[in-house]
Amino acid sequence: MSKNYTSALTMLVSVFFFWGFVAAGNTILIPVFKKSLDLQQWQAQLIEFCFYIAYTVGALIYYFIGRARGKDVLNTIGYKSGLSLGLLISALGAFLFLPAASYESFPLMLTGLFIVGLGFSLQQTAANPLAISLGSKETGSSRLSMAGGINNVGTTIAPVLLSFAIFGSEGTAANTTLSLESVKMPYLILCAAFIVVAIAIKFSKIPDNLGDEHDDSDNERLNILNFPSLWMGMIGIFVYVGVEVSTAANLSEYLKLEYGKSEDMVAPFISLFWGSLMIGRWAASVGAFNVSKFTEN
């Protein structure tokens, strides 16, 4: 990889970390808001539903805008600008947690999560192809695997850090009814981090285009039905994300019912769950790094 791309890739990978951190942090919010707002289990699951449905809504919005214009949205506004815009959208969603906690408004919190997810949808649309393009095509899969691994680091540490922010080092489940105020600070910090990274990316060396030579004006390139590997891959991602997210979202309730674990004690187990997935992902990605040449002798 060219040295000119090192700083750009480093900045880009930080965005992958955000995705994992927020996604896994939602699993801590589920038991807290369930008890604080006296929610049913199905209502608490709306936390994950509103967050992940935003990916679908956002992707469809960007896709149909591209179809209507005959050109991909990011090729119009630029990939770097798209990343910055996505981060600012997510910052707005994170900021909504402040009034949501103050007024104990579950709908407002769901709205905030939905907006965060909309921003993530735009970020992922830009970041994944950028990770592949920042360097030689031969090592593109390695960079994307590395970025995905950083995403898993975020999912592993988020439950513990967010739980500490809400419950404190000696928090107890009895205090969860007062913990909504404790949600404010971590999400205010997250909002500020989104804004800072958005500005940093805007002035970074991340390119605004992928440098492809093809003509994006051809609408046929935007028709997924012409690419079976694409829509079959979409089905595969839908299934595996559904399994991992639904498991994590219900893990706290399972631990409570089966093992008597209170809300303030579930974070280490949730982190272990995400950490196990991280180990599996890194192990499965070893082949992408061509380690055999280092072990031949």
DRENTOR-989602 format. One record per residue (C-alpha): z negated, x negated, y negated; residue number from 1. Coordinates in steps of 0.25 Angstrom, whole numbers. Layout:
<sites>
SITE     c3     c1     c2  pos
SITE      Z      X      Y  NUM
...
</sites>
This chain:
<sites>
SITE     c3     c1     c2  pos
SITE      0      0      0    1
SITE      4     -5    -14    2
SITE     -8    -10    -22    3
SITE     -3     -1    -33    4
SITE     -7     11    -25    5
SITE    -21      7    -21    6
SITE    -28     13    -33    7
SITE    -20     25    -32    8
SITE    -23     27    -17    9
SITE    -38     25    -20   10
SITE    -38     35    -31   11
SITE    -30     45    -22   12
SITE    -40     43    -10   13
SITE    -52     47    -19   14
SITE    -45     61    -20   15
SITE    -45     62     -4   16
SITE    -60     59     -5   17
SITE    -62     71    -14   18
SITE    -55     81     -5   19
SITE    -64     77      7   20
SITE    -77     77     -2   21
SITE    -75     91     -7   22
SITE    -70     97      6   23
SITE    -82     92     14   24
SITE    -92     95      2   25
SITE    -88    110      4   26
SITE    -95    110     17   27
SITE   -108    107     10   28
SITE   -106    118      0   29
SITE   -104    129     11   30
SITE   -119    129     16   31
SITE   -124    127      2   32
SITE   -117    139     -4   33
SITE   -119    147      8   34
SITE   -134    147      6   35
SITE   -134    146     -9   36
SITE   -125    158    -11   37
SITE   -129    165      2   38
SITE   -115    165      8   39
SITE   -110    169     21   40
SITE   -104    159     30   41
SITE    -90    164     28   42
SITE    -92    164     13   43
SITE    -97    149     13   44
SITE    -84    146     20   45
SITE    -76    150      8   46
SITE    -80    137      2   47
SITE    -71    130     12   48
SITE    -61    141     12   49
SITE    -59    141     -4   50
SITE    -58    126     -4   51
SITE    -48    124      7   52
SITE    -39    136      4   53
SITE    -37    130    -10   54
SITE    -29    119     -3   55
SITE    -20    130      3   56
SITE    -19    137    -10   57
SITE    -17    124    -18   58
SITE     -6    119     -9   59
SITE      1    132     -9   60
SITE      1    132    -24   61
SITE      7    118    -25   62
SITE     17    121    -14   63
SITE     23    134    -20   64
SITE     23    127    -34   65
SITE     31    116    -27   66
SITE     40    126    -20   67
SITE     43    134    -33   68
SITE     45    121    -41   69
SITE     53    115    -31   70
SITE     45    102    -32   71
SITE     31     98    -27   72
SITE     20    100    -37   73
SITE     15     86    -37   74
SITE     29     80    -39   75
SITE     29     88    -52   76
SITE     15     85    -57   77
SITE     13     72    -50   78
SITE      4     68    -38   79
SITE     -6     61    -47   80
SITE     -7     72    -57   81
SITE     -8     82    -45   82
SITE    -20     74    -40   83
SITE    -27     74    -53   84
SITE    -24     89    -55   85
SITE    -29     92    -42   86
SITE    -42     84    -45   87
SITE    -44     92    -58   88
SITE    -42    105    -51   89
SITE    -53    101    -41   90
SITE    -62     96    -52   91
SITE    -61    111    -58   92
SITE    -65    116    -44   93
SITE    -77    107    -43   94
SITE    -82    110    -57   95
SITE    -83    125    -53   96
SITE    -94    122    -44   97
SITE   -103    120    -56   98
SITE   -102    135    -61   99
SITE   -101    139    -46  100
SITE   -115    133    -43  101
SITE   -121    138    -56  102
SITE   -117    152    -54  103
SITE   -118    151    -39  104
SITE   -104    156    -38  105
SITE    -98    155    -24  106
SITE    -84    160    -29  107
SITE    -84    150    -40  108
SITE    -87    139    -30  109
SITE    -76    143    -21  110
SITE    -67    143    -33  111
SITE    -71    129    -36  112
SITE    -68    125    -22  113
SITE    -55    132    -22  114
SITE    -51    124    -35  115
SITE    -56    111    -29  116
SITE    -47    114    -17  117
SITE    -35    117    -26  118
SITE    -36    104    -32  119
SITE    -37     97    -19  120
SITE    -25    104    -14  121
SITE    -17     97    -25  122
SITE    -24     84    -23  123
SITE    -20     84     -8  124
SITE     -6     88    -11  125
SITE     -5     75    -20  126
SITE    -14     65    -13  127
SITE     -9     66      1  128
SITE      5     62     -2  129
SITE      0     52    -12  130
SITE     -9     45     -2  131
SITE      4     43      7  132
SITE     13     38     -5  133
SITE      3     28    -11  134
SITE      9     16     -3  135
SITE     19     14      8  136
SITE     23     26     16  137
SITE     20     18     29  138
SITE      5     18     26  139
SITE      4     32     19  140
SITE     -3     39     31  141
SITE    -13     28     31  142
SITE    -16     31     16  143
SITE    -17     46     19  144
SITE    -26     44     31  145
SITE    -35     35     22  146
SITE    -36     45     11  147
SITE    -39     56     22  148
SITE    -51     47     27  149
SITE    -56     46     13  150
SITE    -56     61     12  151
SITE    -65     61     25  152
SITE    -74     52     18  153
SITE    -76     63      7  154
SITE    -78     74     18  155
SITE    -89     65     25  156
SITE    -98     62     13  157
SITE    -96     75      5  158
SITE   -106     84     13  159
SITE   -117     73     12  160
SITE   -115     70     -3  161
SITE   -114     85     -7  162
SITE   -126     89      1  163
SITE   -134     78     -6  164
SITE   -129     83    -19  165
SITE   -133     98    -16  166
SITE   -146     96     -8  167
SITE   -151     82    -12  168
SITE   -156     72     -3  169
SITE   -168     81      1  170
SITE   -161     94     -1  171
SITE   -165    106      8  172
SITE   -157    118     12  173
SITE   -168    127      5  174
SITE   -162    121     -8  175
SITE   -148    125     -6  176
SITE   -149    138    -14  177
SITE   -151    129    -26  178
SITE   -140    119    -22  179
SITE   -129    125    -30  180
SITE   -133    118    -42  181
SITE   -132    105    -34  182
SITE   -118    108    -31  183
SITE   -114    106    -46  184
SITE   -116     91    -47  185
SITE   -108     87    -35  186
SITE    -96     96    -39  187
SITE    -97     91    -54  188
SITE    -96     77    -49  189
SITE    -84     81    -40  190
SITE    -78     88    -52  191
SITE    -79     75    -61  192
SITE    -74     66    -49  193
SITE    -62     75    -48  194
SITE    -59     74    -63  195
SITE    -61     59    -63  196
SITE    -52     56    -51  197
SITE    -41     65    -57  198
SITE    -41     57    -69  199
SITE    -41     44    -61  200
SITE    -30     49    -53  201
SITE    -22     53    -65  202
SITE    -22     39    -70  203
SITE    -21     32    -57  204
SITE     -9     25    -50  205
SITE     -7     37    -41  206
SITE      8     41    -42  207
SITE     12     54    -47  208
SITE     23     55    -36  209
SITE     25     50    -22  210
SITE     38     43    -25  211
SITE     46     51    -15  212
SITE     61     51    -16  213
SITE     64     65    -11  214
SITE     68     77    -20  215
SITE     56     86    -22  216
SITE     65     97    -28  217
SITE     69    101    -14  218
SITE     60    113    -10  219
SITE     63    111      4  220
SITE     53     99      4  221
SITE     42    109      0  222
SITE     45    118     12  223
SITE     35    115     23  224
SITE     42    123     33  225
SITE     52    112     33  226
SITE     42    102     38  227
SITE     35    106     51  228
SITE     26     94     51  229
SITE     21     98     38  230
SITE     17    112     41  231
SITE     12    109     55  232
SITE      3     98     48  233
SITE     -2    109     39  234
SITE     -7    117     51  235
SITE    -14    105     57  236
SITE    -21    102     44  237
SITE    -25    117     42  238
SITE    -31    117     56  239
SITE    -39    104     55  240
SITE    -44    106     41  241
SITE    -48    120     45  242
SITE    -56    115     57  243
SITE    -63    104     49  244
SITE    -66    112     37  245
SITE    -71    125     44  246
SITE    -80    116     53  247
SITE    -86    109     41  248
SITE    -88    122     33  249
SITE    -96    128     45  250
SITE   -104    116     49  251
SITE   -115    118     40  252
SITE   -117    132     45  253
SITE   -116    128     59  254
SITE   -127    117     57  255
SITE   -136    127     51  256
SITE   -134    138     62  257
SITE   -134    128     74  258
SITE   -143    117     69  259
SITE   -151    122     58  260
SITE   -146    113     47  261
SITE   -148    117     33  262
SITE   -138    116     22  263
SITE   -143    103     17  264
SITE   -143     96     31  265
SITE   -128     99     35  266
SITE   -121     89     26  267
SITE   -122     77     36  268
SITE   -117     85     47  269
SITE   -105     89     38  270
SITE   -102     75     34  271
SITE   -103     71     49  272
SITE    -92     81     52  273
SITE    -83     76     41  274
SITE    -86     62     44  275
SITE    -82     64     58  276
SITE    -68     70     53  277
SITE    -67     57     44  278
SITE    -69     48     56  279
SITE    -59     56     64  280
SITE    -49     55     53  281
SITE    -50     40     50  282
SITE    -49     38     65  283
SITE    -37     46     66  284
SITE    -31     39     55  285
SITE    -33     25     60  286
SITE    -18     24     65  287
SITE    -13     27     51  288
SITE    -19     13     47  289
SITE    -12      5     57  290
SITE    -24     -3     61  291
SITE    -17     -8     74  292
SITE    -11    -20     66  293
SITE    -26    -24     63  294
SITE    -30    -24     78  295
SITE    -18    -30     85  296
SITE    -24    -44     85  297
</sites>
